[in-house]
Amino acid sequence: MVKKVKEIIKKNPSYNITLKFKNTKIPPFRDILILAKKCPHGKIGITGCFQFLAPEEFELIEPDNSTIEAILVNKRLLKRMPVAIILELLQQRVFPYISIGEMVSVDLDVTVQFDNIEIV
């Protein structure tokens, strides 16, 4: 078996492979899940599933977009940043890369910072 693999490797081009894996949690994303139109699981199926897996953790947003049907946003993000800013960021930086039928998870790290605080 090892000999056959070595023969195959010698005859074929070389490959550059990166393999990564990590522990996952349920649900398998932490910040934002974007459901494109015609996503196989559908908005109703995914939101129903989330009611069992993570009740009251995610807010359903239905943007006015020709490709995107729904967005599930972790409520902890909405405590740090207004939904309008999150939607604008997604529309400019993420939506253009999403095709009909896809389900895309987005990690969004938000740091809130206050400068020049004067305490009276």
Secondary structure, DSSP 4 states (H G I P E B T S, - for coil): -HHHHHHHHHHS-------------SSS-SSEEEEETT-TTHHHHHHHHHHHHSTTTEEEE--S-SSEEEEEEEHHHHHHS-HHHHHHHHHHHTGGG--TT-EEEE---------S----
